[in-house]
């Protein structure tokens, strides 16, 4: 059996599946395959909160709409236990979010809830995985690497196949400091500006309004030589950044703790 056939077979055995759907490459593949196999017994659940990018939520909505997949959006605020962005934020957040997703899925008659965790995630520091395991959230993509997930996404002609990986906006802010909605909005608007300017894989780290831009080394020279470079920096300052710097160490993975 091919890897796609194995995945389809695993999902078919479940009978029904609600998926924590961010619109990223992993959850998009999982959702599409689940919908192909289970039809109306597949459900996408997307969380909308102050620390989730509205751009990504809109992309998730469009993906589900394009394939006619049942989709619900659950609105959540910032839980008290993570309001100061603690070191174990990701664990606490995942516990709260997945508890809510499980409750809603059960209300709708779904007995299985899954996310897009893949094989590569297990080699990274992701304490948030512990929360979903404690709650019994499934991970049907666990035997697939990110590379294989992108390959299968291309095979299915999914627009998300080449989509960069993102994490929630809280990863752009320092730990142990009260979360500011204004700062989250600034990060989101800044990243949207850079993405629209052609820099899809970018992070705008923010600390006391000091913004540090991170992007792959391959993008840095283009960014510095871009005719729009000065206007982009000026717009970032106008949006509220006290200063803007480029991180010469390049783009690193978001710290999911």
C-alpha positions, 0 to 999 in steps of 0.5 A: 500500500502507498502512504496515502492508501495507508492514511486513508485506511487508518482514517476510514477505520475511525468512522468519524473525525473532527480535525483541529484545522489551522489551514497549515500544510499538515492539517490541510492534508489531513482534512482533505483526506478525511473528507475524501474518505468520510464525507460528512463524517469529517469536520474541521474545527478552527480556533479564532483568538487574539493570538491566531492570525486572521490571515491564516483563519481566512485561508482555512475558511477558504480551503474548507469552502473550496472543497465543501467540507463542514467547518466551524470556527470556535472563538476563544479569548486569552486564558488566564493561565497564559496571560503572562506568556509563561514558559509552559504556555504551549502546554497550558494553551493546548490543554485549554484549546483541545479541551474546548475542541473535544467538547464541541466535537462531542456535542456534534456527535464526533467521537474522534478528534485529531490534529496534524502532528507529524513525525518531525514534530517528535524530534523537536521540543514541543511540550504542547504535545503532552497536552493533546496526548493527555486528552486523547487527541489523535495524530494520524500523520505521525508516521509521515515527515513534513517532506512526505506530507508536502509530497502527498499534498502535491499529489492531491494538488493542494494549494497548501503544499508549499505553504510555510509553517507558522505558529501562533503569534504568542511565539513572537513575544517574550515570556513572562510578560503580560500579553498585549493585544496591541502588540499581537496586532502589530506583529500580525500587521507587520508580517502581513505587510512583509508577506504581501511584499513577497517575503512569505517566510518571515517572523516579526519578533517584538519586545517593548515595541522593538521589532526584529525581523527574521527570514531565511538567509536566501531572502535577506539580500533580496530584502535589503536590495528591494526598492520597497525596503525603505518604505516597508521599514517606514511603514513598520515604524508608522504602525508602532515599531519603536525600532526595526532590525534584521536578525542576521542569524536568520529564521529559526523555528518558533519556540513552542513551549 
